[in-house]
């Protein structure tokens, strides 16, 4: 299949919801207002499309100088294992440059995936979870 990628793509909350649902990632998929805020406040959104349908997304928050948080990496289950997630991350790294660390929190079921594409596991992190 032919995939097209776009850095700083303009997507809407319904498209983001659909790719989240199709990927299995746990996000507030029915809260379109919240998803729109997630889009609006992101520093970088990179999409993968198949036949003009969003089938993959990387959404990141960064200072473009020191660190970048990859807050979402989602690929439609029907298109997984085709290198799409890896390519989205490569495009993100191209965008932020080599001086910026790329950080993420992984879903338990994806813990084995990230080391395969170059991430190093960390034991020195902390979080204050969201309340809703």
C-alpha positions in Angstrom: 0.0 0.0 0.0 1.1 3.5 -0.7 1.4 5.8 2.4 1.8 9.6 2.4 3.3 11.4 5.3 2.8 15.1 6.3 4.6 17.1 9.0 2.4 19.8 10.6 -0.7 18.3 9.1 -4.0 19.9 9.8 -6.4 17.3 11.1 -9.6 17.7 13.1 -10.8 16.0 16.2 -12.9 13.5 14.3 -9.9 12.3 12.3 -7.8 12.0 15.5 -10.6 10.1 17.2 -10.9 7.7 14.3 -7.2 6.9 14.2 -7.1 6.5 18.0 -10.1 4.1 17.9 -8.6 2.1 15.0 -5.2 1.8 16.7 -6.5 0.7 20.1 -4.7 3.4 22.0 -6.6 4.6 25.1 -7.5 8.2 24.7 -10.7 10.2 25.3 -12.0 9.3 21.8 -15.6 10.5 22.4 -14.6 13.9 23.8 -14.0 15.8 20.6 -13.6 19.2 22.4 -10.7 17.7 24.4 -9.2 16.1 21.3 -9.3 19.4 19.5 -7.4 21.0 22.4 -4.9 18.2 22.1 -4.4 19.1 18.4 -4.4 22.9 18.9 -1.8 22.8 21.7 0.6 20.3 20.1 3.8 21.6 18.7 4.1 18.9 16.0 1.6 16.7 14.4 2.7 14.2 11.8 0.3 12.0 9.9 0.4 8.9 7.7 -2.4 8.6 5.2 -3.7 5.8 3.0 -6.1 6.9 0.3 -6.3 10.3 2.0 -7.6 8.7 5.3 -5.5 9.3 8.4 -4.2 5.9 9.5 -1.3 7.0 11.7 -0.4 10.0 13.8 2.5 11.3 15.9 1.7 14.2 18.2 4.4 15.9 20.2 5.1 18.7 22.6 8.6 20.3 22.5 10.8 23.3 23.1 12.8 22.5 20.0 16.0 22.9 22.0 16.3 20.3 24.7 13.4 17.8 24.9 10.4 16.6 23.1 7.6 14.6 24.6 5.9 12.2 22.1 2.4 12.3 23.6 0.8 10.1 21.0 1.9 7.5 18.5 -1.0 5.7 17.0 -1.3 3.5 13.9 -4.5 1.8 12.7 -4.3 -1.9 13.5 -5.0 -2.8 9.9 -1.7 -0.9 8.9 0.5 -1.9 11.8 3.8 -3.8 11.2 4.3 -1.8 7.9 6.9 0.5 9.4 4.5 3.4 9.7 5.2 4.1 13.4 8.9 3.9 12.9 8.7 6.4 9.9 6.5 8.8 11.9 9.2 8.8 14.6 12.0 9.3 12.1 10.1 12.3 10.7 9.7 13.7 14.2 13.4 13.3 14.9 14.2 15.1 11.6 11.9 17.9 12.7 13.4 18.3 16.2 17.0 17.7 15.4 19.8 15.7 17.1 20.2 18.0 20.1 16.7 17.3 21.4 15.9 14.2 23.5 12.7 12.3 22.6 10.7 11.0 25.5 7.5 9.1 25.9 5.3 7.1 28.2 4.4 3.7 26.8 1.2 1.7 27.1 2.0 -1.7 28.7 1.2 -3.5 25.5 3.8 -1.4 23.5 6.7 -1.8 25.9 8.5 -4.3 23.6 8.0 -2.1 20.5 9.9 1.0 21.4 13.3 -0.7 22.0 13.1 -2.3 18.6 13.0 1.2 17.0 15.8 2.8 18.9 14.3 3.9 22.3 16.1 3.2 25.5 14.1 2.2 28.6 14.4 4.5 31.6 13.9 3.8 35.3 14.2 7.4 36.6 10.8 8.9 35.7 7.9 10.2 37.8 4.4 11.3 37.1 1.4 12.9 38.6 -1.5 11.3 36.9 -4.5 13.2 35.5 -7.6 13.1 37.5 -9.9 12.7 34.5 
